Amino acid sequence: MKNILLIEDNEDIRVNTAEILEMSNYHVAVASNGKAGLAMAIEQQPDLIICDILMPVLDGYGVLHAIQKHEKTRNTPFIFLTAKTEHAEIRKGMDLGADDYITKPFSATELLNAVDSRLKKIDTLRHDLVPAPEGSLRSSEVSTDREVMGSLTEGRVVIRYKKKQVIYLEGNHPNKLYYVLKGKVKAYKGNEDGKELVTDLYHPGDFLGYVALLEGALYRDTAEAMEPTELALIPREDFEQLMNMDPEVSRKFIRLLARNISSKEEQLLRLAYNSLRKKVADALLLLCQGLPEMKEGPLELEISRENLATIAGTATESLIRTLSDFKLHHIIDIREGKILILDRGKLEHMVN
């Protein structure tokens, strides 16, 4: 039987929630404030903690912070139970390391699904790995790439970002790995004059934020949604545990790091030596990578000229002139602000 610690100052919610969990064959310990709950967490080391945010003595953010600092409880799955539904509040909880969010009022099904998902995830991390003869850990089965991705992304909290919404800022401490489910994200660096250089583009199926996590350093750039985007959030602790225990996960991110270095070298060469036409053509092709091949009709790119200019590494005015030239030669078309790729082959073989 799994042990769950419920920290909630509202007596009615505390009693009703505990009853739902107990009827589902969980053992439940309850605390009426954050300070008492923290003491119980350290003493009992539960399998899962469900905690309200707005509480007397010590609020939920304080409980989570203290639990993550304590060696015995730092890897305990943590779910916030709260009436707060503002995106900023959810982001704050996720950034602090919470695994999930349940908003009040909630149904028994919502509660049990969230609990079951988090407990299954931690069981997977604990039991899918068996000791090797030398005493080291190895995977019980050879993981396929899909299984590796599943071990990282299934059952995760998904956050939706609006266009131009910042995901993380340069100079911040990393505590999450991000996986793009939908949309497009750019990473960029800015200078004192406000000019930007796009360092990476991320499409569905891409991870972002892993370089800072692996380095144990601050973010070196800023990530921003270029369109409505959905990201799965993988807590740093889960990522580090899988990196340490599963060789396939480690190999996956070693390959990503190698590609990252190669792409940065190629980017430097393009910026240093490519002509303006070649830079713009490469930027358009880079954006096409995240789009499915169209059986009929041209590929459509919906992107601001400012964003496209930062990707190409040129001034907006120069970009607009080059797009007009491409349109004149029937390489692209422009309709209602969208860029339509008419001849991808000419872009790929653009003379430098």
Secondary structure, 3 states (H helix, E strand, C coil): CCEEEEECCCHHHHHHHHHHHHHCCCEEEEECCHHHHHHHHHHHCCCEEEEECCCCCCCHHHHHHHHHHCCCCCCCCEEEEECCCCHHHHHHHHHHCCCEEEECCCCHHHHHHHHHHHHHHHHHHHHCEEECCCCCEEECCCCCHHHHHHHHHCCCEEEEECCCCEEECCCCCCCEEEEEEECCEEEEEECCCCCEEEEEEECCCCEECHHHHHHCCCCCCEEEECCCEEEEEEEHHHHHHHHHHCHHHHHHHHHHHHHHHHHHHHHHHHHHHCCHHHHHHHHHHHHHCCCCCCCCCCEEECCCHHHHHHHHCCCHHHHHHHHHHHHHCCCEEEECCEEEECCHHHHHCCCC
